[in-house]
Amino acid sequence: MKKSILIAVIMMAVSIGCSSEKKNAQIDQTKENVTSIELSAEEKAMYMEKAKQMVQMTMKTLGSNLMSALKQQGTQYAVNFCKLNADPLVDSLQKAHNVKIRRATLKPRNQANKADSLEEAVIVAFMEKIKQGESKLKPILSKTSSGNVHFYAPIKIPAPVCLKCHGKLGETLAEDDYKIIKELYPEDKAIGYSKNELRGIWNIAFSNQEVN
């Protein structure tokens, strides 16, 4: 493949309205760090399968712990639990499987999850595909100039229970619960969602070492 799939994604994002000079400069810099995917069909299949396994494992780990917290003492307890435990749970998976697992969004709760310029381009491209009527968004596999392989896949709001923390204020998200969220995350932007709406993306990064 002569051109990276991700370069095409970035160009699509630029064409649909990254209007500020700063944002365009970030995307131009991003393009310099992306190279062709020089992987065999077997390698591509291996990375895709491994990344999907990591997404499923992370979702299961975070989801089961969060649901347990919700059942124990409700939304406010679950928010505190998530703040204290989400990152350590993900870190343990990263170390165990020698990958980097990142959830990125344009509307972060934890500012550490704010999308960088490359991730923003992918999210914007996914959003454009949704506007064009595509309901099934395909993951993207890319390789950077440093040799690292990245897997990008959409994160959608999967169930109504997620709206207790990420829904519309005064409707699916209780105002008392949001007061607690704002105390823990003063810069929170992660609300106003509906079920199945795009929340952000997974970024599973593999080093240029062999994936076992």
Secondary structure by P-SEA (a helix, b strand, c coil): ccccaaaaaaaaaaaaccccaaaaaaaaaaaaacccccccaaaaaaaaaaaaaaaaaaaaaaaaaaaaaaaaccaaaaaaaaaacaaaaaaaaaaaccbbbbbbccccccccccccaaaaaaaaaaaaaaaacccbbbbbbbcccccbbbbbbbbcccccccccccccccccccaaaaaaaaaacccccccccccccccbbbbbbbcccccc
